[in-house]
Amino acid sequence: MIEKYEIRNWSEYNAGLKQRGSLTFWISEEVIEGWLKSNIKRQTGSIQRL
């Protein structure tokens, strides 16, 4: 389980991530499922609604 902690100095935290060269994103299962469901083959030039 990932421990939760509060970041108090965002500018310092972001600078540390840039220096380290790594950035992690947590994406919810609902978002992933939505992407998978929207991956329907469309005709070339058709309008996509997001």
C-alpha positions in Angstrom: 0.0 0.0 0.0 1.2 3.5 -0.9 1.6 5.8 2.1 0.0 9.2 1.7 1.8 12.3 2.8 1.3 16.0 2.4 3.7 17.9 0.2 4.2 21.3 1.7 6.7 22.9 -0.8 5.5 22.1 -4.3 8.2 24.1 -6.1 10.9 22.2 -4.3 9.2 18.9 -4.9 8.8 19.7 -8.6 12.4 20.8 -8.9 13.5 17.5 -7.3 11.4 15.5 -9.8 12.9 17.3 -12.7 16.4 16.8 -11.4 15.7 13.1 -10.8 14.2 12.8 -14.3 11.1 10.9 -13.2 7.5 11.8 -12.8 4.7 9.3 -11.9 1.0 9.7 -12.7 -1.7 7.7 -10.9 -4.6 7.2 -13.3 -7.9 5.8 -11.9 -9.4 2.6 -13.3 -12.5 4.6 -14.4 -10.3 6.8 -16.7 -8.5 3.8 -18.2 -11.9 2.0 -18.9 -13.2 5.2 -20.5 -10.1 5.3 -22.8 -10.5 1.7 -23.7 -14.3 2.1 -24.5 -13.6 5.1 -26.6 -11.0 3.3 -28.7 -13.6 2.5 -31.5 -12.4 2.4 -35.1 -13.7 5.4 -37.0 -13.6 6.4 -40.6 -10.8 8.7 -41.6 -11.8 12.3 -41.2 -14.7 11.5 -38.9 -15.3 13.8 -35.9 -14.2 12.6 -32.5 -15.9 13.8 -29.4 -14.0 13.7 -26.1 
